Amino acid sequence: APTSAAAPKDARIVIENAVKVYASAGEAPVRALDDVSIRIAPNEFFTLLGPSGCGKTTLLRTIAGFEQPTSGRVVLDGVDITGQPPFRRPINTVFQNYALFPHMTVAHNVAFGLEKSGLGKDEIAARVDEMLALVHLSGMHRRMPAQLSGGQQQRVALARALAPHPKVLLLDEPLSALDLKLRKGMQIELKRLQRDTGITFVFVTHDQEEALTMSDRIAVMKDGKVLQIGPPQEIYQRPQVRFVADFIGETNFLKGRLEPGGVARIGEAAVPLASAQGHAEGETVTLAVRPERVFLHPGEAASPDTLGATVENIIYFGTDTTYHLRVDGLPDPLVARVQNRDQSSPTFGQGARVRVGFPPDGLSVLRD
Ligand code: ATP
């Protein structure tokens, strides 16, 4: 089972062993959710990340109540809500295409979900003001959706979804229709909205950078399964599964053999590991290391924990330089990234001989 140092004790939503099987005539059944268990804390920004078809939307729709799981439970604040219809759940959804009512003003759009709430006219007006201020659209009450930019329309959709003060807001790729610059701005905005309201956000994306920059925790999904759950730093620095290391950021994969004393034998080198938990001595494993955690030392001075290598290719990026290396005794090339802090940062020419080293906590032992 996926593990995380930061699984919350105090949960707003608990998804317990959720399975969803879609059966269509003439096709093999699809396990869109394959035994998914997740606990989400009351004021978390929680992200479901994974490639197309991995089950993110199905999981979100199961939390909203638009889908019934084939088996398993959805629990909200300790109450089993699996069988509850969507409109009874204190949960709202913001969709990718925002779906504003085109013939209604901004204020009407935001007020729409409040009409059945039992609030009086003045309370509704006050709530609309509060929500438009929250999304920085004060004074836009009388505009029609067509008179707003894409980013402003998305803010109205957010204001509308937040207006009834739901306990949970589900967001299904809400930024994917926006251009890159707007999208970056809205990422910061969404994070702020979540902090300011304290509402649980469950955010779906297939964009790893978006997930890393916005989330308190991320669940990485593939083929209906959750492979790893953790804060962005943990997912990035300590991937446990090959797919997670590969899907998020750039990664070098190395073959190694686990030796006594928490050491990995990689080619000629014996490299200490911070952790090889769950793996046995003598086992041949795949190790992951990020390019920025590969250390380059000039020259040939051998030490038992480094490997000799030749610089094959140099790519200068301004802030950093990427080196493609051919490492002695290893079948695959290795990528190293060195930050160009100042004039004293080391540089290596093409064909230079270097020694390659790894910090113990820079190497992650992977499961397949
Ligand atoms: P995307 O990022 O492309 O939206 P996703 O991760 O949200 O993908 P889902 O939409 O949850 O993935 O789909 C998961 C799997 O379930 C896919 O294989 C999909 O084809 C299948 N699926 C989803 N809805 C249905 C349905 N109503 N009937 C049959 N199969 C479905």
Residues whose N, C-alpha, C, O or C-beta is under 5 A from the ligand:
A	BS01	ATP	Y22 V30 A32 P51 S52 G53 C54 G55 K56 T57 T58
